[in-house]
């Protein structure tokens, strides 16, 4: 499938790019995290009727690269570059767990440069977020995802791929290309009962965007 259902109805980005849009700077481990974070930000901005423009600071090559590029970006901003309205960082909890990952990332962030920031830490991997609400997944794709507890990120990615392929979808990017569709129909409260970090991230995004619009 060359484009997703939600992409066909709203355009690939799903984000507003008006001249008065609030600037969100997004740093992620990789493209799967970027897709999920964009989808959450886009959905909540639409629900709140808030214009946002998302710029990607880093979305490749893992956590060490993310932290290095975030430090470099902060250095540029200290020299007088325009500061984004909101910084959003997403990095997997992995074996360390979401609390430790959030602490690790927060240590890199200078609140004087980023007075508003969010750190999302999928537990254990971002693919788990996309499988957190089987009921909404079934509403979107016609059948519930394959359940269970696979091992490692490769296992969760394969579980997502298997679930989409079992629903008749053609998967070419590890399932992340369906993030917008999945997030758009997700019940964050129901998903949060299984994977609390997805509801926490959505709640944090909502609160931050409300503050920007106040």
C-alpha positions as CSV (number, residue, x, y, z in Angstrom):
1,X,0.0,0.0,0.0
2,X,1.7,3.2,-1.2
3,X,-0.1,5.6,1.2
4,X,-2.0,5.1,4.4
5,X,-5.7,5.7,5.0
6,X,-5.0,8.8,7.1
7,X,-2.4,10.1,4.7
8,X,-4.8,9.9,1.9
9,X,-7.4,11.9,3.9
10,X,-5.1,14.6,5.4
11,X,-1.8,14.6,3.6
12,X,1.4,12.8,4.6
13,X,2.5,15.0,7.5
14,X,-0.8,15.5,9.2
15,X,0.6,18.7,10.7
16,X,-0.3,22.3,10.2
17,X,2.4,24.6,8.7
18,X,0.8,28.0,9.0
19,X,2.9,31.1,9.6
20,X,1.7,31.3,13.2
21,X,2.3,27.6,14.0
22,X,4.0,26.7,17.3
23,X,7.5,25.3,16.6
24,X,8.1,21.8,18.0
25,X,11.6,20.4,17.8
26,X,11.7,16.6,17.7
27,X,14.7,14.5,18.6
28,X,14.3,10.7,18.2
29,X,16.4,7.5,18.1
30,X,15.2,6.6,14.6
31,X,12.4,6.9,12.1
32,X,10.0,4.7,14.0
33,X,10.2,6.9,17.0
34,X,9.8,10.0,14.7
35,X,6.6,8.5,13.1
36,X,5.0,7.7,16.4
37,X,5.9,11.0,18.0
38,X,4.7,13.0,14.9
39,X,1.4,11.0,15.0
40,X,0.7,11.7,18.6
41,X,1.6,15.4,18.3
42,X,-0.5,15.8,15.1
43,X,-3.5,14.1,16.6
44,X,-3.5,16.1,19.8
45,X,-2.9,19.4,18.0
46,X,-5.9,18.7,15.8
47,X,-8.0,17.8,18.8
48,X,-7.0,21.1,20.5
49,X,-7.2,23.0,17.2
50,X,-3.7,24.2,17.7
51,X,-1.3,24.9,14.8
52,X,2.1,23.2,15.1
53,X,5.1,22.9,12.9
54,X,7.4,20.0,13.7
55,X,11.1,20.1,12.8
56,X,13.3,17.0,13.1
57,X,16.5,17.7,14.9
58,X,17.6,14.0,14.9
59,X,15.9,10.8,14.0
60,X,18.7,8.4,13.0
61,X,21.5,6.2,14.5
62,X,20.3,5.7,18.0
63,X,20.6,7.3,21.4
64,X,24.3,8.4,21.5
65,X,23.8,10.3,18.2
66,X,20.6,11.8,19.5
67,X,22.3,13.1,22.7
68,X,25.3,14.4,20.8
69,X,23.2,16.3,18.3
70,X,20.9,17.7,21.0
71,X,24.0,19.1,22.8
72,X,25.2,20.7,19.6
73,X,21.7,22.1,18.9
74,X,21.6,23.7,22.4
75,X,25.0,25.3,21.8
76,X,23.7,26.9,18.7
77,X,20.7,28.2,20.5
78,X,22.8,29.7,23.3
79,X,24.5,31.8,20.6
80,X,21.2,33.5,19.8
81,X,19.3,31.2,17.3
82,X,15.5,31.2,17.7
83,X,14.3,28.8,20.4
84,X,11.6,26.3,19.6
85,X,8.3,26.6,21.6
86,X,8.6,22.9,22.6
87,X,11.3,20.3,22.6
88,X,10.1,16.6,22.3
89,X,12.6,13.8,22.8
90,X,11.7,10.1,22.3
91,X,14.0,7.2,23.2
92,X,13.3,3.6,24.1
93,X,13.4,2.5,27.7
94,X,15.1,-0.7,26.7
95,X,16.5,-2.7,29.6
96,X,17.2,0.5,31.6
97,X,13.4,1.2,31.9
98,X,11.5,4.4,31.1
99,X,12.4,6.3,34.3
100,X,16.1,5.8,33.9
101,X,15.9,6.7,30.2
102,X,14.0,9.9,31.0
103,X,16.6,10.8,33.6
104,X,19.5,10.1,31.2
105,X,18.0,12.3,28.5
106,X,16.9,15.1,30.9
107,X,20.5,15.4,32.0
108,X,21.4,16.6,28.5
109,X,18.7,19.2,28.4
110,X,19.3,22.7,29.6
111,X,16.1,24.1,30.9
112,X,17.4,27.7,30.3
113,X,17.4,26.9,26.6
114,X,14.3,24.7,26.6
115,X,11.9,25.9,29.2
116,X,9.3,23.5,27.8
117,X,10.3,20.0,27.0
118,X,8.9,16.4,27.0
119,X,10.9,13.1,27.2
120,X,8.9,10.1,26.0
121,X,10.4,6.7,26.8
122,X,8.5,3.7,25.3
123,X,8.6,0.7,27.5
124,X,10.5,-1.3,26.3
125,X,10.4,-0.3,22.6
126,X,8.4,2.1,20.5
127,X,6.8,-0.8,18.5
128,X,5.1,-1.8,21.8
129,X,3.3,1.5,21.7
130,X,1.8,0.6,18.3
131,X,0.5,-2.7,19.7
132,X,-0.8,-1.3,23.0
133,X,-4.5,-1.1,22.0
134,X,-5.7,-4.3,20.3
135,X,-9.3,-3.1,20.2
136,X,-8.6,0.0,18.2
137,X,-6.0,-1.8,16.1
138,X,-8.8,-4.2,15.1
139,X,-11.1,-1.3,14.3
140,X,-8.5,0.1,11.9
141,X,-7.2,-3.1,10.3
142,X,-10.0,-5.6,10.7
143,X,-8.3,-7.9,13.2
144,X,-6.5,-7.7,16.5
145,X,-2.7,-7.8,16.6
146,X,-0.8,-11.0,17.5
147,X,-0.3,-10.9,21.3
148,X,2.4,-12.1,23.5
149,X,5.7,-10.9,24.8
150,X,8.5,-11.2,22.2
151,X,12.1,-10.7,23.1
152,X,14.1,-7.6,22.2
153,X,13.2,-4.8,19.8
154,X,13.6,-7.1,16.8
155,X,11.0,-9.3,18.3
156,X,8.5,-6.5,18.9
157,X,9.1,-5.1,15.4
158,X,8.5,-8.6,13.9
159,X,5.3,-8.9,16.0
160,X,4.1,-5.6,14.6
161,X,4.9,-6.7,11.1
162,X,3.2,-10.0,11.5
163,X,0.1,-8.3,12.9
164,X,-0.1,-5.9,10.0
165,X,0.6,-8.6,7.4
166,X,-2.1,-10.9,9.0
167,X,-4.5,-8.0,8.4
168,X,-3.6,-7.9,4.7
169,X,-1.3,-4.9,4.8
170,X,2.0,-4.7,2.8
171,X,4.8,-3.7,5.2
172,X,8.0,-2.1,3.9
173,X,9.3,-0.1,6.8
174,X,9.0,-2.3,9.8
175,X,5.4,-1.2,10.5
176,X,6.3,2.3,11.4
177,X,4.7,3.6,8.2
178,X,1.3,2.8,9.8
179,X,2.0,4.8,13.0
180,X,-0.4,7.6,12.0
181,X,-3.3,5.3,11.3
182,X,-2.8,3.4,14.5
183,X,-2.3,6.4,16.7
184,X,-5.3,8.3,15.2
185,X,-7.8,5.6,16.4
186,X,-6.0,4.6,19.6
187,X,-7.8,5.0,22.9
188,X,-4.9,6.4,25.0
189,X,-6.6,5.5,28.3
190,X,-7.1,1.9,27.2
191,X,-3.7,1.6,25.7
192,X,-2.2,3.1,28.9
193,X,-3.6,0.3,31.0
194,X,-1.3,-2.0,29.2
195,X,1.6,0.3,28.3
196,X,1.5,3.3,30.7
197,X,4.2,5.2,28.9
198,X,2.0,5.8,25.8
199,X,-0.7,7.5,27.9
200,X,2.0,9.5,29.8
201,X,3.5,10.8,26.6
202,X,0.1,11.7,25.1
203,X,-0.9,13.5,28.4
204,X,2.4,15.4,28.4
205,X,2.0,16.5,24.8
206,X,-1.5,17.6,25.5
207,X,-0.5,19.6,28.6
208,X,2.4,21.3,26.8
209,X,0.3,22.3,23.8
210,X,-2.4,23.7,26.0
211,X,0.2,25.8,27.7
212,X,1.4,27.1,24.4
213,X,-2.1,28.0,23.3
214,X,-2.9,29.7,26.6
